[in-house]
Amino acid sequence: MLIRSLPILLFTAGLSGMLKGQPATDAGDRLETAFSLAQRFLTTHPDSAAIYAASAVQLAREAGNARRGADAALLAGDIAARAGRAKEALAYYGKAWESAGSITYT
């Protein structure tokens, strides 16, 4: 099992900066890591993708990043829809809509 998980572990470590000796400590880094993992696992490990996408939604809220929050909520909604969880998907799409409405363009 560890052998099969090694590429995933290395990918995760690379995204979080661990391979460079700089762990992802701020909310923005953790947000990008969670979002990237959700995208990466979308087709191969949808349950894991759902967890990472939900984490990205929460981290975007904590970081005050409305644009990435909308992206993460949309991704989480798509994952839920693919899994047949319509109510959950609609809730995430609603969050994506709310986040998109609060994006400021400068």
Secondary structure by P-SEA (a helix, b strand, c coil): ccccaaaaaaaaaaaaccccccccccaaaaaaaaaaaaaaaccccaaaaaaaaaaaaaaaaaaccaaaaaaaaaaaaaaaaaacaaaaaaaaaaaaaaaaaacccc
